[in-house]
Amino acid sequence: MLQRRLSYRAAFLLQVAAALMAAIIFPSGLVERRWAGVIAGSGFVLTSLALAWVALRGHLGRMGRPDLWVGGGAVAVLLGVSVPMLGARLWSWSDGFAEIKIWGLSGPQFHRLATWSYLAWMGLVGFRWALERFAGGPTSGKSGSSE
């Protein structure tokens, strides 16, 4: 069976794409803000779900073994911020975002926490990419696909 790997660069770019989608859709006014939240939230859920799956199954990077740091970060973002925020938005559809409570925080407070959590996870993936690419660190190796 043919095994395909996802490079850390591709994983980082996927994270950037999800963040850019959110950053573009809200101010664009193309869709109503609640729907923009659902679209952006779905992007974050799918990104963290996909990268958790790839990292924990050992298909991320060149070494072919699970990356518990990236996979764990993906699971933390998925279950700690992405799903709760999307779920709260859907559950409280008629409420304003500031009125929603998630983990005891208001919507805007939780959004700040979610933003920093996602950025920390992006930083981790970027660090793992740099290790693999430049430092010859623990994720480097000669097997697998090239970037």
Protein Blocks (a to p, Z undefined) as FASTA:
>chain_A
ZZddddfklmmmmmmmmmmmmmmmmmnomacfklmmmmmmmmmmmmmmmmmmmmmnopgc
jkopacfklmmmmmmmmmmmmmmmmmmmmmmmmpcfklpcgehiafklmmmmmmmmmmmm
mmmmmmmmmmmmmnopakbcfedcdZZ
